[in-house]
Amino acid sequence: MELVDCEHRTPPDAGCGYPYIAIPQIRDGHLDLSGARRVSHEHYVEWTRKAKPQPHDVLLSRRCNPGETAVVPSNLECVLGQNLVILRADGTRIAPSFLRWLVRSPVWWEQVSAFINVGAVFDSLRCADIPSFRLPIPPESEQLRIAAILDALDDRIELNRRMNRTLESMARAIFKSWFVDFDPVRTKMEGGEGGEVGEVGEVGLPPALADLFPCSFEGSELGEIPKGWEMGTLADVTTLNPESRTKATRSTLINYVDLSNTKWGRIESVTTHAGDDAPSRAQRVLRSGDTIVGTVRPGNGSYALVSDDGLTGSTGFAVLRPMNTVYAQYVYLAATAVEKIEALSRLADGGAYPAVRPEAVAATAIIRPSNEVLAAFSRVAGPLLGKLARNERQSRNLATLRDALLPKLVSGELLVSPAKRVIPGVDA
């Protein structure tokens, strides 16, 4: 296994170009490029002269969260920041496809713990210590079978993620068309007669749906809005933080949702704690249809539409419960529109942990259409966000299965038969 350290370089500016991979881009074994900065072609050529990431390479963080890893996907050309190391299997003892799973296993983390250097500011790993790690290496044929099973689970999770990005984009496009650009109103003003619903972005609506919209505008403090609609805030259509638990009223088990596990519309994981051992911040009662918005560093995008009952959220969330069930999709998309999250981020203060009060989230300005329009929007957007929620639920189940299999497979406790196996939730 080859180990390549990356030389120091100054971070680039935001913009277009090649992704600049830094420690925050490493998440759950994958690279999250949503917040990555970009570099020019000239910088790409210069900075990859000594170390160019290749498919199947594993990127290792040696500082801040030492030991965390992510695999480099195919067709990604990128540059690496300081404190990242490339682990590359040469295929002689470790198959490249197996390496990514070996460095996510419990035995890997045992070695990280043994060699970690605890610092006053950041814990770290020394590159010189990594070749000393003692790790179980199965025969190559077993490595390939292990990788095939875990890859299949991970591929299905990634497929769900891509589907969900499309589903959410569709719902947001319809929201923008109806409640920001007012396309149905403008179409009626121009003499349009509706039409069949087409691709996202088209404004044609069936006549019965088009009839729900006004045919003119009127003035408001923020400009022209559809006639009969009103300006308001999320507090007009939601209840803020409606239920809380105290230590005395906690149930035996707490299914806890934290800000760090909630990103850009996804509850990535739910942790279960005994009631007495749950974090002190586990107080917000969450119910299906609630919108949760992180109030600490709101620009980090810790928000989601809750689709399951029985969850408890951190006090770092503002919980918005719609006063009417047909408001749920509208409230979620209105509260988490890009410009609304950016506005909350500008309001945040507090030094190291900039935050806003939950009341600031509830005070977010919105347009208040008629209940008939909101009910129609729920019928259109509800199936899209409902499918998204089902995909997320399946992904969490698959991740649980993957994470349960990983240590057993890597340690040799569970051997994979050469015969073809049906993988639950993937091949079924």
C-alpha positions as CSV (number, residue, x, y, z in Angstrom):
1,M,0.0,0.0,0.0
2,E,1.4,3.3,-1.1
3,L,1.1,6.4,1.1
4,V,1.4,9.9,-0.4
5,D,1.4,13.1,1.7
6,C,0.1,16.3,0.2
7,E,2.3,19.5,0.4
8,H,1.0,22.7,1.9
9,R,-0.9,25.1,-0.3
10,T,-3.1,28.1,0.2
11,P,-6.9,27.4,-0.1
12,P,-8.4,28.7,-3.4
13,D,-11.3,31.0,-3.8
14,A,-14.9,29.9,-4.5
15,G,-15.8,29.6,-8.1
16,C,-15.8,27.1,-11.0
17,G,-13.1,24.7,-11.9
18,Y,-11.6,21.6,-10.2
19,P,-12.8,20.7,-6.6
20,Y,-10.4,21.5,-3.8
21,I,-10.8,18.7,-1.3
22,A,-10.3,19.6,2.3
23,I,-11.1,17.9,5.6
24,P,-14.8,19.1,5.7
25,Q,-15.5,17.3,2.4
26,I,-14.8,13.9,4.0
27,R,-18.2,12.5,5.2
28,D,-19.2,8.9,5.9
29,G,-16.7,7.4,3.6
30,H,-17.6,9.6,0.7
31,L,-16.6,13.0,-0.7
32,D,-19.2,15.7,-0.2
33,L,-18.4,18.3,-2.9
34,S,-21.4,20.6,-2.2
35,G,-19.3,23.1,-0.3
36,A,-16.0,22.5,-2.0
37,R,-14.1,25.5,-3.4
38,R,-12.7,25.3,-6.9
39,V,-9.3,25.9,-8.5
40,S,-8.2,26.9,-12.0
41,H,-6.7,24.4,-14.6
42,E,-3.3,26.0,-14.0
43,H,-3.5,25.3,-10.3
44,Y,-4.8,21.8,-10.9
45,V,-1.8,21.0,-13.1
46,E,0.7,22.5,-10.6
47,W,-0.8,21.0,-7.4
48,T,-1.2,17.5,-8.8
49,R,2.3,17.3,-10.1
50,K,3.4,15.1,-7.1
51,A,0.1,13.6,-6.0
52,K,-2.9,13.2,-8.3
53,P,-5.9,11.4,-6.8
54,Q,-7.0,8.3,-8.7
55,P,-10.2,6.2,-8.6
56,H,-10.2,3.8,-5.6
57,D,-7.7,6.0,-3.8
58,V,-8.6,6.5,-0.2
59,L,-8.2,10.0,1.2
60,L,-7.2,10.1,4.9
61,S,-7.5,13.0,7.3
62,R,-4.6,13.1,9.6
63,R,-5.8,16.1,11.7
64,C,-9.0,17.5,13.3
65,N,-10.8,14.2,12.7
66,P,-7.8,11.9,12.3
67,G,-8.5,8.5,10.7
68,E,-11.6,9.6,8.8
69,T,-11.5,8.5,5.2
70,A,-13.3,8.8,1.9
71,V,-12.9,7.0,-1.4
72,V,-12.2,8.9,-4.6
73,P,-14.9,8.1,-7.2
74,S,-14.3,7.5,-10.9
75,N,-14.1,10.5,-13.2
76,L,-13.3,13.0,-10.5
77,E,-10.4,15.3,-11.1
78,C,-9.5,17.2,-7.9
79,V,-6.8,18.7,-5.8
80,L,-6.1,18.0,-2.1
81,G,-5.6,20.4,0.8
82,Q,-3.2,20.2,3.7
83,N,-3.5,17.4,6.2
84,L,-4.9,14.9,3.7
85,V,-3.0,11.8,2.8
86,I,-3.6,9.4,-0.2
87,L,-3.7,5.7,0.6
88,R,-3.3,3.7,-2.6
89,A,-3.5,-0.1,-2.9
90,D,-1.0,-1.6,-5.3
91,G,-3.0,-4.8,-5.7
92,T,-0.3,-7.1,-4.4
93,R,-1.8,-7.7,-0.9
94,I,-4.8,-5.4,-0.7
95,A,-7.3,-5.1,-3.5
96,P,-8.1,-1.5,-4.3
97,S,-11.9,-2.1,-3.9
98,F,-11.3,-3.6,-0.5
99,L,-9.1,-0.9,0.9
100,R,-12.0,1.6,1.3
101,W,-13.8,-0.9,3.6
102,L,-10.7,-1.9,5.6
103,V,-10.2,1.7,6.6
104,R,-13.8,2.0,7.8
105,S,-13.7,-1.1,10.0
106,P,-13.4,-1.2,13.8
107,V,-9.9,-2.7,13.5
108,W,-8.8,0.4,11.6
109,W,-10.1,2.6,14.4
110,E,-8.4,0.5,17.0
111,Q,-5.1,1.3,15.3
112,V,-5.9,4.9,14.9
113,S,-6.6,5.1,18.7
114,A,-3.3,3.4,19.4
115,F,-1.2,5.8,17.3
116,I,-3.1,9.1,17.7
117,N,-1.2,12.1,19.0
118,V,-3.4,14.0,21.4
119,G,-2.8,17.7,21.0
120,A,-3.9,20.9,22.8
121,V,-5.8,22.1,19.8
122,F,-6.1,19.2,17.3
123,D,-5.5,15.5,17.6
124,S,-3.4,14.1,14.7
125,L,-1.8,11.1,13.0
126,R,1.8,11.0,11.9
127,C,2.3,9.6,8.3
128,A,5.2,7.6,9.6
129,D,3.0,5.7,12.0
130,I,0.5,4.5,9.4
131,P,2.6,1.7,7.8
132,S,2.9,0.2,11.4
133,F,-0.9,-0.4,11.6
134,R,-1.6,-4.1,12.1
135,L,-4.7,-5.0,10.1
136,P,-6.3,-8.3,9.1
137,I,-5.8,-9.0,5.4
138,P,-8.1,-11.7,4.0
139,P,-7.2,-13.7,0.8
140,E,-7.7,-11.7,-2.4
141,S,-10.7,-13.7,-3.5
142,E,-12.4,-13.0,-0.1
143,Q,-11.5,-9.3,-0.3
144,L,-13.2,-9.0,-3.7
145,R,-16.3,-10.8,-2.4
146,I,-16.5,-8.6,0.7
147,A,-16.1,-5.5,-1.4
148,A,-18.8,-6.6,-3.8
149,I,-21.4,-7.0,-1.0
150,L,-20.6,-3.7,0.7
151,D,-20.3,-1.9,-2.6
152,A,-23.8,-3.1,-3.6
153,L,-25.3,-1.7,-0.4
154,D,-23.4,1.5,-0.7
155,D,-24.3,1.9,-4.4
156,R,-28.0,1.6,-3.6
157,I,-27.6,4.2,-0.9
158,E,-25.9,6.5,-3.4
159,L,-28.6,5.9,-6.0
160,N,-31.2,6.9,-3.4
161,R,-29.3,10.1,-2.7
162,R,-29.2,11.0,-6.4
163,M,-32.9,10.3,-6.8
164,N,-33.7,12.4,-3.7
165,R,-31.7,15.4,-5.1
166,T,-33.9,15.2,-8.2
167,L,-37.1,14.8,-6.2
168,E,-36.3,17.8,-4.0
169,S,-35.3,19.9,-7.0
170,M,-38.6,19.2,-8.6
171,A,-40.5,20.2,-5.4
172,R,-38.5,23.4,-5.1
173,A,-39.0,24.2,-8.7
174,I,-42.8,24.0,-8.4
175,F,-42.7,26.0,-5.1
176,K,-40.7,28.7,-6.9
177,S,-43.0,28.8,-9.8
178,W,-46.2,29.1,-7.7
179,F,-45.0,31.2,-4.7
180,V,-42.0,33.2,-5.9
181,D,-42.4,33.8,-9.6
182,F,-46.2,33.5,-9.5
183,D,-46.2,31.8,-12.9
184,P,-49.9,30.6,-12.8
185,V,-51.1,34.1,-12.0
186,R,-49.0,35.6,-14.9
187,T,-50.3,33.0,-17.3
188,K,-53.9,33.9,-16.5
189,M,-53.2,37.6,-16.9
190,E,-51.7,36.9,-20.3
191,G,-54.9,35.0,-21.3
192,G,-53.5,31.5,-20.8
193,E,-56.1,28.7,-20.3
194,G,-53.9,26.3,-18.4
195,G,-53.1,22.9,-19.9
196,E,-51.6,19.6,-18.9
197,V,-48.9,19.5,-16.3
198,G,-45.6,19.1,-18.1
199,E,-42.0,18.9,-17.1
200,V,-40.7,20.9,-14.1
201,G,-40.4,24.5,-15.0
202,E,-43.4,24.6,-17.3
203,V,-46.3,26.7,-16.0
204,G,-49.2,25.0,-17.7
205,L,-51.8,23.7,-15.2
206,P,-55.0,21.8,-15.5
207,P,-58.0,24.2,-15.6
208,A,-59.3,23.0,-12.2
209,L,-56.0,23.8,-10.7
210,A,-55.4,27.1,-12.6
211,D,-58.8,28.3,-11.4
212,L,-57.5,28.4,-7.8
213,F,-55.1,31.2,-8.6
214,P,-56.0,34.9,-8.8
215,C,-55.8,36.5,-12.2
216,S,-54.2,39.8,-11.1
217,F,-51.8,41.4,-8.6
218,E,-52.0,44.0,-5.9
219,G,-49.4,46.0,-4.0
220,S,-47.8,45.0,-0.7
221,E,-44.9,46.2,1.4
222,L,-42.6,43.9,-0.5
223,G,-44.0,44.6,-4.0
224,E,-46.7,43.1,-6.1
225,I,-48.3,39.8,-4.9
226,P,-51.3,37.8,-6.2
227,K,-54.6,39.6,-5.4
228,G,-56.2,38.2,-2.2
229,W,-52.9,36.7,-0.9
230,E,-51.2,38.2,2.2
231,M,-47.8,38.8,3.5
232,G,-47.0,37.0,6.8
233,T,-44.5,34.9,8.6
234,L,-44.0,31.2,9.4
235,A,-45.4,31.9,12.8
236,D,-48.8,32.5,11.2
237,V,-49.0,28.9,9.9
238,T,-46.9,27.0,12.4
239,T,-46.4,26.4,16.1
240,L,-42.8,26.9,17.3
241,N,-41.2,24.1,19.5
242,P,-44.6,22.8,20.4
243,E,-43.5,19.8,22.6
244,S,-40.4,19.3,24.8
245,R,-39.3,16.6,27.1
246,T,-37.5,17.0,30.4
247,K,-35.2,14.4,32.0
248,A,-38.1,13.4,34.2
249,T,-40.5,12.9,31.3
250,R,-38.1,11.1,28.9
251,S,-39.1,7.6,27.7
252,T,-37.0,4.5,28.2
253,L,-35.3,4.9,24.8
254,I,-34.6,8.1,23.0
255,N,-34.2,8.1,19.2
256,Y,-32.1,11.2,18.9
257,V,-31.6,13.6,15.9
258,D,-28.7,16.0,16.2
259,L,-27.6,18.9,14.1
260,S,-24.4,17.1,13.0
261,N,-26.5,14.2,11.5
262,T,-28.9,16.5,9.7
263,K,-27.7,18.1,6.5
264,W,-29.4,19.8,3.6
265,G,-32.8,18.1,3.9
266,R,-31.5,14.7,5.1
267,I,-31.6,13.1,8.5
268,E,-28.5,11.0,7.8
269,S,-28.6,8.9,11.0
270,V,-30.6,8.5,14.2
271,T,-28.8,7.4,17.4
272,T,-30.6,5.5,20.1
273,H,-29.9,6.2,23.8
274,A,-31.2,4.9,27.0
275,G,-33.4,7.7,28.5
276,D,-30.9,8.3,31.4
277,D,-27.9,8.4,29.1
278,A,-29.3,10.6,26.3
279,P,-27.6,14.0,25.6
280,S,-29.0,16.8,27.7
281,R,-30.0,18.6,24.5
282,A,-32.3,15.8,23.5
283,Q,-35.5,17.6,24.4
284,R,-37.5,18.6,21.2
285,V,-40.4,16.1,20.5
286,L,-40.5,15.6,16.7
287,R,-43.6,14.4,14.7
288,S,-44.1,13.5,11.1
289,G,-44.7,16.7,9.1
290,D,-42.5,18.9,11.4
291,T,-39.8,21.1,9.8
292,I,-36.6,21.3,11.8
293,V,-34.1,24.1,11.2
294,G,-30.7,24.3,12.9
295,T,-30.2,27.5,14.8
296,V,-26.5,27.1,15.5
297,R,-24.5,28.0,12.4
298,P,-27.7,28.0,10.3
299,G,-25.6,28.4,7.1
300,N,-24.5,24.7,7.6
301,G,-27.9,23.6,6.3
302,S,-28.9,21.4,9.3
303,Y,-32.6,21.2,8.3
304,A,-35.1,18.5,7.3
305,L,-38.7,17.6,6.9
306,V,-39.5,15.0,9.6
307,S,-41.2,11.9,8.1
308,D,-41.3,9.6,11.2
309,D,-42.9,9.8,14.6
310,G,-41.0,8.8,17.8
311,L,-37.9,11.0,17.2
312,T,-36.4,13.5,19.7
313,G,-34.4,16.5,18.4
314,S,-31.7,18.7,19.8
315,T,-32.5,22.0,21.4
316,G,-30.3,23.4,18.6
317,F,-33.3,23.0,16.3
318,A,-36.2,25.3,15.8
319,V,-39.2,22.9,15.3
320,L,-42.0,24.3,13.1
321,R,-45.2,22.3,13.3
322,P,-47.8,23.2,10.7
323,M,-51.2,24.2,12.1
324,N,-52.8,22.3,9.2
325,T,-51.4,19.1,7.7
326,V,-51.7,20.5,4.2
327,Y,-49.2,23.2,5.1
328,A,-46.4,20.7,5.8
329,Q,-44.7,20.8,2.3
330,Y,-45.2,24.5,1.9
331,V,-43.7,25.3,5.4
332,Y,-40.6,23.1,4.7
333,L,-39.8,24.6,1.3
334,A,-40.5,28.1,2.5
335,A,-38.4,27.8,5.6
336,T,-35.4,26.2,3.9
337,A,-35.2,28.1,0.6
338,V,-31.6,29.1,-0.1
339,E,-32.3,32.8,0.5
340,K,-34.0,32.1,3.8
341,I,-31.1,30.0,5.1
342,E,-28.7,32.7,4.0
343,A,-30.7,35.4,5.8
344,L,-30.6,33.4,9.0
345,S,-26.9,32.9,8.6
346,R,-26.4,36.7,8.4
347,L,-28.5,37.2,11.6
348,A,-26.4,34.7,13.5
349,D,-24.1,36.0,16.2
350,G,-22.2,34.6,19.2
351,G,-18.5,34.3,18.3
352,A,-17.3,30.7,18.0
353,Y,-20.9,29.3,17.8
354,P,-22.9,31.9,15.9
355,A,-26.6,31.2,16.4
356,V,-30.1,32.7,16.0
357,R,-33.0,32.3,18.4
358,P,-35.8,29.9,17.3
359,E,-38.1,32.9,17.1
360,A,-36.0,34.3,14.3
361,V,-36.8,31.2,12.2
362,A,-40.5,31.5,13.0
363,A,-40.3,35.2,11.9
364,T,-39.2,34.3,8.4
365,A,-41.3,36.2,5.9
366,I,-43.6,34.3,3.6
367,I,-46.5,34.8,1.2
368,R,-49.8,33.4,2.5
369,P,-51.9,32.0,-0.4
370,S,-55.4,30.6,0.1
371,N,-55.9,27.3,1.9
372,E,-57.2,25.9,-1.4
373,V,-53.9,26.7,-3.1
374,L,-51.9,25.2,-0.2
375,A,-54.0,22.0,-0.3
376,A,-53.4,21.8,-4.1
377,F,-49.6,22.3,-3.5
378,S,-49.7,19.5,-0.9
379,R,-51.3,17.2,-3.4
380,V,-48.6,18.0,-6.0
381,A,-45.4,18.2,-3.8
382,G,-46.5,15.6,-1.2
383,P,-45.8,12.6,-3.4
384,L,-42.4,13.9,-4.4
385,L,-41.3,14.6,-0.8
386,G,-43.0,11.4,0.4
387,K,-41.0,9.3,-2.1
388,L,-37.9,11.2,-0.9
389,A,-38.7,10.2,2.7
390,R,-39.2,6.5,1.8
391,N,-35.8,6.5,0.0
392,E,-34.1,8.1,3.1
393,R,-35.7,5.4,5.3
394,Q,-34.5,2.7,3.1
395,S,-31.0,4.2,3.0
396,R,-30.8,4.3,6.8
397,N,-31.8,0.6,6.9
398,L,-29.2,-0.3,4.3
399,A,-26.5,1.7,6.1
400,T,-27.4,-0.1,9.4
401,L,-27.0,-3.5,7.5
402,R,-23.8,-2.4,5.9
403,D,-22.3,-1.2,9.2
404,A,-23.3,-4.4,10.9
405,L,-21.8,-6.6,8.2
406,L,-18.5,-4.6,7.9
407,P,-16.7,-5.7,11.1
408,K,-17.8,-9.3,10.8
409,L,-16.6,-9.5,7.2
410,V,-13.3,-7.7,7.7
411,S,-12.4,-9.7,10.8
412,G,-13.3,-13.0,9.2
413,E,-16.0,-13.8,11.6
414,L,-18.4,-14.0,8.6
415,L,-17.1,-15.6,5.4
416,V,-18.7,-14.9,2.0
417,S,-19.6,-17.9,-0.1
418,P,-18.4,-17.8,-3.7
419,A,-22.0,-18.5,-4.7
420,K,-24.2,-15.6,-5.7
421,R,-26.1,-14.1,-2.7
422,V,-29.2,-12.0,-2.8
423,I,-28.6,-8.8,-0.8
424,P,-31.6,-7.7,1.2
425,G,-33.0,-4.4,-0.1
426,V,-30.7,-4.3,-3.1
427,D,-31.4,-7.4,-5.3
428,A,-34.9,-8.0,-4.0
